[in-house]
Amino acid sequence: MHPDHITDYISGVQLPDTGAEANRQAVEKALVERKGYQKSDIRVNIPLTIDIAGENYTSTVDLVAGIGTAAILAVKCVAGSLGACEREILAAARLVRNPPLPLAAVSNGPNIVVLDTATGKIIGRDWNDLPDRNAARKMLESHPPTPLTTHRTEKEKLIFRTYDSVYVNR
């Protein structure tokens, strides 16, 4: 192992230890060990390309968790303030799949803010507030997400690009 690299908990791949990478590893581990997700349920660095006025903007979503092919949660992993990234991850959760993912979260590892993607409201500020894998399955069955309107999608694209473009370590 290279001294300035870290082994990704999900994929086993060596990654540069920059920015919030250690925090992302803590989040990945918590999703598996505390919340019961399988490593295969979690996708890392999901590409997100959006078209704004004919120009593509490409970024990634740190983590997307789900059950099989049904995604439920988008996570932004940060090294700093959680509040500064809430709106960005909401937009990402609304854009990364159609229909949008039901939940969004921002975490620095030990702390997490969980958001309802449909309403944008905070539903919890603790790891206990994030549904475990079984609760997530029930949530998907009982409350299937609804697609965004075209107008709302266009607004979310602008919001996502604005917040995402601020970060250097994407």
Buried (B, 14 or more C-beta within 10 A) or exposed (E): EEEEBBEBBBBEEEBEBEBBBBBBBBBBEBBBEEBBBEEEBBBBBBEBEBEEEEEEBEBBBBBBBBBEEBBBBBBBBBBEEBEBBBBBBBBBBBBBBEEBBBBBBBBBBEEBBBBBBBEEEEBBEEBEEBBBBEEBBEBBEEEEBEEBEEEEBBBBBBBBBEBBEEBEEE
